[in-house]
Amino acid sequence: MQTYHYVLASQKFLLEEEPFEEVLKERTRHYHETEKEMDFWQVKQPAFLEAPEMAEVKAKCPQPSVAVISTNPQFITWLKLRLEFVLTGQFQAPSESIPDPLASQES
């Protein structure tokens, strides 16, 4: 099982009010230039929030939500400091309640 770390916020805040797209573009560019394997993903309406153990987290976040999920805890800490009004946490997957850590409920 892998530990995944996340930053979670409302889509309105993260995708409309923050210059977040620029942050991800810059980070992606840096990974390509340094030939580093991608270790973060943006997921709209993340399915991991449907796991029973995530009910409290889901209740705190305005919907629809978006998450940046990563295997790199330092990147998530950096995002938290950069964005401020977000929730952070971690979960283990794959598991019975979270079979796919990057799944989305968005159709």
Number of C-alpha atoms within 10 A of each C-alpha: 8 11 14 22 23 27 22 29 25 20 18 14 17 19 14 11 9 12 12 16 12 10 13 15 11 12 15 17 12 12 14 12 9 9 9 10 9 13 13 20 14 17 19 21 21 22 18 24 23 15 14 11 13 16 12 10 14 20 10 11 17 14 13 13 20 24 26 22 26 22 17 15 16 11 19 22 16 10 18 17 11 12 17 8 14 18 17 18 15 16 18 15 17 15 13 8 16 20 14 13 21 21 14 17 12 10 5
